[in-house]
């Protein structure tokens, strides 16, 4: 029988620690596997905390978050979501930024199944969405990570095909490492970087994204998290003013000065 470790005269924080110790003691007897799972969860939470503490990017300031929250859009049905897609909250952030910037041209690096392109086109009826992906059967020119292999298009149907929005979605096929981005320099109010996640591709795609973005404009990167080390390492090593993390998501945003003050006027 587990002894009663909690005394009435113990300070509140000490009582909580003793209660946790007692719980773990019971769990070790009743369910060793459960205790091991708890240990893994605690270790993962500690690593997430450490990642957050080391990030040079603050979370989105509250006034900016409130302004973007007024632009929440229509997201696709859950049935269209696949592993590898941006989730619904992330899609809403992309839509809200595009709306706030009155985007006319959006460029996405990394089409995957076309769901993000469809969502943006559906919510921003005045915008042209350009999206770039490797042609089926093409080998990437730069190093890619194992996790990216399953996201390379293999001839499947894109989510936007057959939809009314397809006429405003321009599908570019090519490798972002060799694609000619120059015609789009300075023309895109929103650039979304979600291609290959190796350091080489993140560096190259970021450089091109910052050349394509208009003023006012924004660049958003996906997969900034502890288990996406190349994305985090590159962005952490190249911080810019007006870069923020979107709350609770794996997204980092950079806003030009004019974009920032246009969404939340100074004063």
Helices and strands as residue ranges (DSSP letters): H 12-30, H 32-54, E 58-59, H 62-69, G 78-80, H 88-100, E 105-109, H 115-123, E 128-133, H 146-149, G 164-168, E 169-173, G 182-184, E 188-193, H 199-212, E 213-221, H 229-237, E 243-245, E 252-255, H 257-263
